[in-house]
């Protein structure tokens, strides 16, 4: 029983010499045309949807059938390209650029560094609006007021700081410091606790949390 002669596709080895034969030297070549020499299809490098494009399939089909003239006449449509690039470029870019003396400088933005931990409550807003702004006409913002209370709180432990220490700490107008200090001290004595809420954690390694 004889099996049909087949060829296995192999990659070329450039380091090995290959024999070259002329067509007239191989009279038996015509008899071997029926040999099954199937070569696996190689990837085209295109997407599946691109491989099924009609114009491409027409060209591949014509190549397989050996229709050289038809292949030369077939084209794959492509977008038109404007050849007059200079006029288009000149209309878009005027060429009047002048370099500035220095670059634009941007300060690093850190939102947490500017905002105090203390948040004003309803009593604070009432005191700030009626006492500081309307009656005593202080030029002070809410952020500044919160920052002053925040500093007083963070520099007071079980015992509160005195007025002299508060003036050295806050570095604002003396009348403003006195008004804010008296308000904060009275509120601290009424609440008998820290005015900035903290989350208690478990004690670790002998530390108290």
ABEGO torsion letter per residue (X at the ends): XBBBBBBBBBBBBAABBBBBBBAAABAAAAAAAABBBBBBBBBAGBBAAAAABAAAAAAAAAAAAGBAAAAAABBBBBBBBBABAAAAAAAABAGABBBBABBBBBBBBBAAAABBABBBBAAAAAAAAAAAAAAAGBBBBAAAAAAAAAAAAAABBABBBBAAAAAAAAGBBAAAAAAAAAAAAAAAAAAGBBABBBBBBBBBGGBBX
